[in-house]
């Protein structure tokens, strides 16, 4: 049974499918408890607009790229040094709005992707090291390219909105010009008719 079929007709699900669904739902609920800090109040129905999604995608890839760049001069970095590098060498227009939980999410993502590892655990200032996968991603500028593409898409989206507004304004102006032209034609006809009577 597909997800679409299950959503449309849950009563048609077999006992095995319902049992598997219940077990997975419990696991997802447990995971959600652990990740609640990272979601920062965002839910599936948070109603994020395309602008917010594009901006978030840009911010995430920009931060991921900056974290990896922090390891260029020193392959092991303390958390405070990485954070200092990211906040000093990232796009100021966006970095100031990023919640700290989002920044932690980016660090965790790089750890999950095995691009950086924690080499010394400390509650306030752990030490991270870049892995071979991290070096490869940094050499290929993977996250930097994704950030640049996201920024380009975001700016294109903004330009498209402005163009749409300008087009609407031009259509209104054309209608007004048409009304003025019709009124002028009517006035000319009336004045010609009056001149012919007189």
Beta strands, then each sheet from edge to edge (+ up, - down):
strand 1: 76-78
strand 2: 116-120
strand 3: 127-130
sheet 1: 1+ 3- 2+
end
